[in-house]
């Protein structure tokens, strides 16, 4: 969790690729240790550890993990039973992260046809992990389509917002479609709070002013506390970067 938090904080820094390399180097030994297959008597925690470690390694593009996930995804397409349930989210997520338009179309087709809601959400969240901005934009547009349940739309938008290449796209989309989002979720609840919380990852005073101005012009009484918390978090992010940006840059540079 801390690594994902650092990724968010350093998203606009020139040494972000050095964070990727650092996490790859740190996680590689334990990823090899846990492997892809269950070990004797490992229990539930062992399986959970495997999915967390491989998911982290894949998210930061460890080449070995990415290659194996892509191979397992292809086997899954031919035979869904070949992929154990505890690794489906990891493999399908990495497939999206590393995929092209053909992969996108296949995942969308699987999402539309999925009968189990948990399975459908797994495919839909993977659609938020692509690199190509046009595919991320397509995912955002489809989030409000008739193909996705209203209660799932926010999770899909959140998947794009959680993508380092999709955060700004998601924020623009939320603002452009606020009337519809407010109509659906503005009365209160988890969905509207989550939409507001997407903004808490921003790291500049300019973005803080932008978020404050938007919600001043588009008040959300049911999520006022979430707005305030998001603005407080952005302020903390700005202060953290002011204090740590330069020394972190020096530290990463020494590790080249």
RAGIHU-V585463 format. One record per backbone hydrogen bond with DSSP energy under -1.0 kcal/mol. NH is the residue of the N-H (numbers start at 1). CO is the residue of the C=O. E is the energy in kcal/mol with one decimal. If there is no record, write none. Layout:
NH:CO:E, NH:CO:E
This chain:
5:1:-2.0, 6:2:-2.5, 7:3:-2.3, 8:4:-2.0, 9:5:-2.1, 10:6:-2.4, 13:10:-1.9, 16:13:-1.7, 19:15:-1.2, 20:16:-1.8, 21:17:-2.0, 22:18:-2.2, 23:19:-2.7, 24:20:-2.5, 25:21:-2.5, 26:22:-2.2, 27:23:-2.6, 28:24:-2.0, 31:27:-2.5, 32:28:-2.2, 33:29:-1.7, 34:30:-2.7, 35:31:-1.9, 42:39:-1.6, 47:43:-1.6, 48:44:-2.4, 49:45:-2.7, 50:46:-2.0, 51:47:-2.1, 52:48:-2.3, 53:49:-2.8, 54:50:-2.8, 55:51:-1.9, 56:52:-2.4, 57:53:-2.8, 58:54:-2.5, 59:55:-2.3, 60:56:-1.8, 61:58:-1.8, 62:57:-2.8, 66:62:-2.7, 67:63:-2.4, 68:64:-2.0, 69:65:-2.6, 70:66:-2.4, 71:67:-1.9, 72:68:-2.4, 73:69:-2.1, 74:70:-1.8, 75:71:-1.8, 76:72:-2.2, 77:73:-2.2, 78:74:-1.3, 79:75:-2.5, 82:79:-2.5, 83:80:-1.3, 87:84:-1.7, 91:87:-2.7, 92:88:-2.8, 93:89:-2.0, 94:90:-2.3, 95:91:-2.2, 96:92:-1.8, 97:93:-2.3, 98:94:-2.3, 99:96:-1.1, 104:100:-2.3, 105:101:-2.7, 106:102:-1.9, 107:103:-2.5, 108:104:-2.6, 109:105:-2.2, 110:106:-2.3, 111:107:-2.3, 112:108:-2.5, 113:109:-1.9, 114:110:-1.4, 120:116:-2.3, 121:117:-2.5, 122:118:-1.6, 123:119:-1.8, 124:120:-2.5, 125:121:-2.7, 126:122:-1.4, 127:123:-1.2, 128:125:-1.4, 129:126:-1.7, 136:132:-2.0, 137:133:-2.5, 138:134:-1.8, 139:135:-2.0, 140:136:-2.2, 141:137:-2.4, 142:138:-2.4, 143:139:-1.4, 145:142:-1.8, 148:145:-1.3, 152:149:-1.9, 153:149:-1.1, 156:152:-1.7, 157:153:-2.5, 158:154:-2.6, 159:155:-1.7, 160:156:-1.6, 161:157:-2.4, 162:158:-1.9, 163:160:-1.5, 166:163:-2.3, 167:163:-1.4, 170:166:-2.9, 171:167:-2.0, 172:168:-2.4, 173:169:-2.4, 174:170:-2.6, 175:171:-2.2, 176:172:-2.6, 177:173:-1.9, 178:175:-1.2, 181:177:-2.3, 182:178:-3.4, 183:179:-1.9, 184:180:-2.2, 185:181:-2.9, 186:182:-2.1, 188:185:-2.0, 193:189:-1.5, 194:190:-2.5, 195:191:-2.1, 196:192:-1.9, 197:193:-2.3, 198:194:-1.2, 199:196:-1.6, 200:197:-1.8, 202:199:-1.8, 208:204:-1.9, 209:205:-2.4, 210:206:-2.0, 211:207:-2.9, 212:208:-2.6, 213:209:-2.6, 214:210:-2.3, 215:211:-2.3, 216:212:-1.3, 217:213:-2.1, 218:214:-1.7, 223:220:-2.1, 224:221:-1.0, 227:223:-2.1, 228:224:-2.2, 229:225:-2.6, 230:226:-2.3, 231:227:-2.3, 232:228:-2.2, 233:229:-2.4, 234:230:-2.4, 235:231:-2.1, 236:232:-2.1, 237:233:-2.5, 238:234:-2.7, 239:235:-2.3, 240:236:-2.7, 241:237:-2.4, 242:238:-2.3, 243:239:-1.7, 244:240:-2.3, 245:241:-3.0, 248:244:-2.4, 249:245:-2.0, 250:246:-2.1, 251:247:-2.5, 252:248:-3.0, 253:249:-2.1, 254:250:-1.8, 256:253:-1.2
